[in-house]
Amino acid sequence: MDEIRDQFIKAMSAAGTTVYVVTTDGTAGQHGVTVSAMSSVSADMDDPTLLVCIHHLSSAADAIMENKAFAVNMLRSDQSHISDVFAGRLSEAESKFSHLNWHKLKTGVPILSDALVSFDCNLYQVERVGTHYIFIGGVVSIHHPSEGDALVYSKRSYGRFQGIA
Ligand SMILES: Cc1cc2nc3c(=O)[nH]c(=O)nc-3n(C[C@H](O)[C@H](O)[C@H](O)COP(=O)(O)O)c2cc1C
């Protein structure tokens, strides 16, 4: 049974994915987690929608459900250290949120001021699939401060997008 699981994880690691920090704040407090599982869902709704998949044991998961809002902050290629902090890979002697610049848009959740782009979302829908929640967010505002390149993760390493031509 574990064989297909291991094959699945190895196969998925071949994908090149963009890296995001999902943040939330509200009555459940401030939480953030690094994710690669993000997708646009639909631009043609009252609020455009996107989805993120987060493990059910992540403290961010329960907080998003209680706070009913989250932001998706797309990291730049020079921000892999931020990905590591929010993935719990570095020491957390201080808050994950310290030493970074944050501001708020409409929902009041933390927006990373120098992310490549940030989506401010109200929680629209939640589905639990096995170990993970799929959070669908309705995007109410977008912060697009810089023109840099996205941070990419593939084969368990960070990199940056490079055009072919
Ligand atoms: C590049 C990268 C991508 C990740 N993508 C996801 C993801 O899509 N969903 C998820 O639940 N965890 C993902 N993780 C793992 C979480 O960031 C990690 O488990 C984190 O420690 C959870 O934090 P918490 O348990 O303190 O909330 C990813 C980690 C890295 C480094």
The ligand as an SDF file (V2000), in Angstrom:
LIG
                    3D

 31 33  0  0  0  0  0  0  0  0999 V2000
    8.1570   24.3850   -0.6860 C   0  0  0  0  0  0  0  0  0  0  0  0
    7.1630   23.8340    0.3120 C   0  0  0  0  0  0  0  0  0  0  0  0
    5.8680   23.5950   -0.0720 C   0  0  0  0  0  0  0  0  0  0  0  0
    4.9120   23.1100    0.8310 C   0  0  0  0  0  0  0  0  0  0  0  0
    3.6200   22.9400    0.4290 N   0  0  0  0  0  0  0  0  0  0  0  0
    2.6760   22.5500    1.3230 C   0  0  0  0  0  0  0  0  0  0  0  0
    1.3050   22.4860    0.9540 C   0  0  0  0  0  0  0  0  0  0  0  0
    0.9360   22.7530   -0.1900 O   0  0  0  0  0  0  0  0  0  0  0  0
    0.4040   22.1320    1.9090 N   0  0  0  0  0  0  0  0  0  0  0  0
    0.7740   21.8220    3.1950 C   0  0  0  0  0  0  0  0  0  0  0  0
   -0.0900   21.4880    4.0280 O   0  0  0  0  0  0  0  0  0  0  0  0
    2.0720   21.8700    3.5850 N   0  0  0  0  0  0  0  0  0  0  0  0
    3.0280   22.2430    2.6820 C   0  0  0  0  0  0  0  0  0  0  0  0
    4.3310   22.3370    3.0640 N   0  0  0  0  0  0  0  0  0  0  0  0
    4.6990   21.9260    4.4260 C   0  0  0  0  0  0  0  0  0  0  0  0
    4.3610   22.9680    5.4760 C   0  0  0  0  0  0  0  0  0  0  0  0
    4.8770   24.2430    5.1590 O   0  0  0  0  0  0  0  0  0  0  0  0
    4.9610   22.4960    6.8200 C   0  0  0  0  0  0  0  0  0  0  0  0
    4.4460   21.2330    7.1410 O   0  0  0  0  0  0  0  0  0  0  0  0
    4.7330   23.4280    7.9400 C   0  0  0  0  0  0  0  0  0  0  0  0
    5.6730   23.1060    8.9350 O   0  0  0  0  0  0  0  0  0  0  0  0
    3.4140   23.3380    8.6090 C   0  0  0  0  0  0  0  0  0  0  0  0
    3.4730   24.2820    9.6740 O   0  0  0  0  0  0  0  0  0  0  0  0
    2.6220   24.1510   11.0280 P   0  0  0  0  0  0  0  0  0  0  0  0
    2.3750   22.7000   11.2670 O   0  0  0  0  0  0  0  0  0  0  0  0
    3.5110   24.7840   12.0330 O   0  0  0  0  0  0  0  0  0  0  0  0
    1.3890   24.9340   10.7800 O   0  0  0  0  0  0  0  0  0  0  0  0
    5.2930   22.8270    2.1680 C   0  0  0  0  0  0  0  0  0  0  0  0
    6.6330   23.0630    2.5700 C   0  0  0  0  0  0  0  0  0  0  0  0
    7.5540   23.5530    1.6490 C   0  0  0  0  0  0  0  0  0  0  0  0
    8.9740   23.8260    2.0930 C   0  0  0  0  0  0  0  0  0  0  0  0
  1  2  1  0
  2  3  1  0
  2 30  2  0
  3  4  2  0
  4  5  1  0
  4 28  1  0
  5  6  2  0
  6  7  1  0
  6 13  1  0
  7  8  2  0
  7  9  1  0
  9 10  1  0
 10 11  2  0
 10 12  1  0
 12 13  2  0
 13 14  1  0
 14 15  1  0
 14 28  1  0
 15 16  1  0
 16 17  1  0
 16 18  1  0
 18 19  1  0
 18 20  1  0
 20 21  1  0
 20 22  1  0
 22 23  1  0
 23 24  1  0
 24 25  2  0
 24 26  1  0
 24 27  1  0
 28 29  2  0
 29 30  1  0
 30 31  1  0
M  END
$$$$
